[in-house]
Amino acid sequence: MTLSYDNPYLTTRLPVFARNMVATSHPLAAQAGLRMLQQGGNAVDAAVAAAAAMTICEPVSNGLGSDAFCILWDGQQLHGLNAAGRAPAKWSADYFRKKYGAADAPPKRGIDSVTVPGAVSAWVQLNKRFGRLPLADVLAPAIDIAERGYAVPVVVQQKWAAAVPELESQPGFSQAFMPWGRAPQVGELFRFPAAAQALKRIAASRGVAFYGGEIAHAIQRFAAAQGGVIEASDFERYQPEWVDPLAIGYRGHQLHEIGPSTQGIAALMALGMLENFDMKALGADRVSAKHVQIETMKLAFADVYRSVAEPSWMAVTPAQMLDAAYLKSRARLIRMNKAQDFGPGLQPQGGTIYLTAADESGMMVSFIQSNYLGFGSGCVEPEFGISLQNRGHGFSLSDDSPNVVAPGKRPFHTIIPAFLTKDGQPVMSFGVMGASMQPQGHVQTLVCMLDHGQSPQAACDAPRWRVNQGLSLNVEASMDPAIVEGLQARGHRIEAINDSYQDFGAGQFIWRLGEPGVEGYVGASDARRDGLVAGF
C-alpha cells in the first residue's frame, strides 16, 4: 500500500530511510545494533546487541533479570519466541497465603515477586539459531557501556528518581542504582561494573552461567538471604519456547502476536471487531472513530482479563476468542452514541523496552523485554548486578482463576512484540511499550496506517487514548479538545494524565518498502522516549 508522508500531527521526528536499520528507545542501544550490522552481522545480531545494551542504558525498564518475547522473519517465514519466566518449583497459592495472609496476588515488589528471568535465554537462542556473529561480539557493546558508563538522559532520569522512594529499601537496589545515595542526575555518568561481569560470563558460557551456573547460584544465595525460595535448579530447568504466533486479518493484512499467556490476543480481538466498521469513512481524528476503537478495546480486555493464562490452564481457546462470528457479535454490542462497561462474552465450557531491527537480506526482528513495573522487584543481586523482574505479581492467588500461581507456570504477561504481513510476506516489525497500553497502541497505530494511509512516523505521533477500568479513559494532552468533549458526551469518563512515557507508551516501527537490498525500509521512533532510528 502507498503511505502518505504528510504528517498532520505536531512532531519533532522525521522518518528514516535505509537498507539496514535499528530502532530503539535509547540512542546508544540503536548504535550497538548498528555496529553489528556494519561488522557483517544480521538483524538478529543487531537486535540482541541492542537488547543487551538496553539493560544497561534503561535500567528503569529492563535488566539482566527481565523476560522477553520475539517475532522474527528469517527471510522465508515467521518465528515466535516466548521467553516468559516460570514460577519457582516451591511456589504455590498456599505458599503465599501462609507467608502473606489474605491477598489477591503475589507481592508487587521483593524477592517473592521474581520468576525465573527469560531474557538472557532469548538472546542465547536467537544467537544460536539465527545469528551470524559470536555471542561475545554481540554482547561487547553492552559490556563496554557498563564498564565505561554513560550520561543518564532526561526521560530515564525522571523515571529513575520517581522509583527511588518505593524501592530504595529493597535488597541491592541502592548499591546498584543509587551510587551517590540518590538517583543519578541528568547528564551524570552511571557505571554498572557488576552487570559487565555478568555479561562477560554469559558470553563466555553461552548462557550456561546464568541458567544453572555461577550466576544462578549467586541469585539463589541472594534470594535465600531475603527469605525467597527461587533456586539455581529452577534456572537450570528453564527453557524458552519457540511458538507459532497467532494472527488475524485486517484490511488485507495479517497482524501477528505472541499468544497466551500474553495479552497480544487483545489487539487481535479488537482489530477483528474493527473489521466490521468502515474506519476510513469515520475519519482519522473524529470522535466516532476514537469511540469505536475504545469500545472494541474494552470488549477485548473483558475477555482477556477473564480467560487468558498459560494455554493449558485456559477454559476457552484462542481460536474461540478469535472466531470471526464471535467478534462480529461482540462488535454489535457497540453503541455509537454511548460508552459502555462490558463484561466478558466467553464463558468456560465446563515499564518495558521494545526494539526492532531489519537488514538488507530481508530479515526483520520484533523484540521486547521488560522488568515489568519500573525496576521490577527492586531486588538486585549485587555480585553480578542482576536486576530482577517482578512478573510473579501477574499471578492470581484465587483457585478459581486460570492464572492461579503454580510451580513452573508462566503468569499473565503484558509485553508483546508485533509483526504485520500481507499475502505471506513481511510488511512491518513494530511494538509499543507500556503495560496494558501495548495492545491499545498496536490497534491505534495500525488504524492510522491501514485505514488512513498514514506513515509509521505519523502513526507514532498521533495523540493516543488509553482504556482503564469501566468507563475510565485517559487521553493525551495533545488530543483535539473537540474530540475530548465528544468522548465525554458519549459517557467516557476522561481522567487527566500528563505523563506520556508512562501512560501512552512509546513505539518503534520498521516498514518494508520493497526489496530490502534495493528500496530498503522506512523507520519511525516515538518522541515519548529518547528513541532513535539508525540505519545505513
Stockholm file with secondary structure:
# STOCKHOLM 1.0

chainA/1-536         MTLSYDNPYLTTRLPVFARNMVATSHPLAAQAGLRMLQQGGNAVDAAVAAAAAMTICEPVSNGLGSDAFCILWDGQQLHGLNAAGRAPAKWSADYFRKKYGAADAPPKRGIDSVTVPGAVSAWVQLNKRFGRLPLADVLAPAIDIAERGYAVPVVVQQKWAAAVPELESQPGFSQAFMPWGRAPQVGELFRFPAAAQALKRIAASRGVAFYGGEIAHAIQRFAAAQGGVIEASDFERYQPEWVDPLAIGYRGHQLHEIGPSTQGIAALMALGMLENFDMKALGADRVSAKHVQIETMKLAFADVYRSVAEPSWMAVTPAQMLDAAYLKSRARLIRMNKAQDFGPGLQPQGGTIYLTAADESGMMVSFIQSNYLGFGSGCVEPEFGISLQNRGHGFSLSDDSPNVVAPGKRPFHTIIPAFLTKDGQPVMSFGVMGASMQPQGHVQTLVCMLDHGQSPQAACDAPRWRVNQGLSLNVEASMDPAIVEGLQARGHRIEAINDSYQDFGAGQFIWRLGEPGVEGYVGASDARRDGLVAGF
#=GR chainA/1-536 SS CCCBCCCCSCCSCCCEEESSEEEESSHHHHHHHHHHHHTTCCHHHHHHHHHHHHHHHCTTTCCTBCEEEEEEECSSCEEEEEECCCCCTTCCHHHHHHHHCSCSSSCSSSGGGCCCCCHHHHHHHHHHHHCSSCHHHHHHHHHHHHHHCEECCHHHHHHHHHHHHHHTTSTTHHHHHCTTSSCCCTTCEECCHHHHHHHHHHHHHTTTTTTTSHHHHHHHHHHHHTTCCCCHHHHHHCCCEEECCEEEEETTEEEEECCTTBTHHHHHHHHHHHTTSCHHHHCTTSHHHHHHHHHHHHHHHHHHHHHCSSGGGCSSCHHHHTCHHHHHHHHTTCBTTBCCCCCCSCCCCCCCEEEEEECTTSCEEEEEEECSSTTTTSCEETTTTEEBCCGGGGSBCCTTSTTBCCTTCCCCBCCCCEEEEETTEEEEEEEECSTTHHHHHHHHHHIIIIITCBCHHHHHHSCCEEECSTTEEEECTTSCHHHHHHHHHTTCEEEECCCHHHHSCCEEEEEECSCTTTTCEEEEECTTTTCEEEEC
#=GC SS_cons         CCCBCCCCSCCSCCCEEESSEEEESSHHHHHHHHHHHHTTCCHHHHHHHHHHHHHHHCTTTCCTBCEEEEEEECSSCEEEEEECCCCCTTCCHHHHHHHHCSCSSSCSSSGGGCCCCCHHHHHHHHHHHHCSSCHHHHHHHHHHHHHHCEECCHHHHHHHHHHHHHHTTSTTHHHHHCTTSSCCCTTCEECCHHHHHHHHHHHHHTTTTTTTSHHHHHHHHHHHHTTCCCCHHHHHHCCCEEECCEEEEETTEEEEECCTTBTHHHHHHHHHHHTTSCHHHHCTTSHHHHHHHHHHHHHHHHHHHHHCSSGGGCSSCHHHHTCHHHHHHHHTTCBTTBCCCCCCSCCCCCCCEEEEEECTTSCEEEEEEECSSTTTTSCEETTTTEEBCCGGGGSBCCTTSTTBCCTTCCCCBCCCCEEEEETTEEEEEEEECSTTHHHHHHHHHHIIIIITCBCHHHHHHSCCEEECSTTEEEECTTSCHHHHHHHHHTTCEEEECCCHHHHSCCEEEEEECSCTTTTCEEEEECTTTTCEEEEC
//
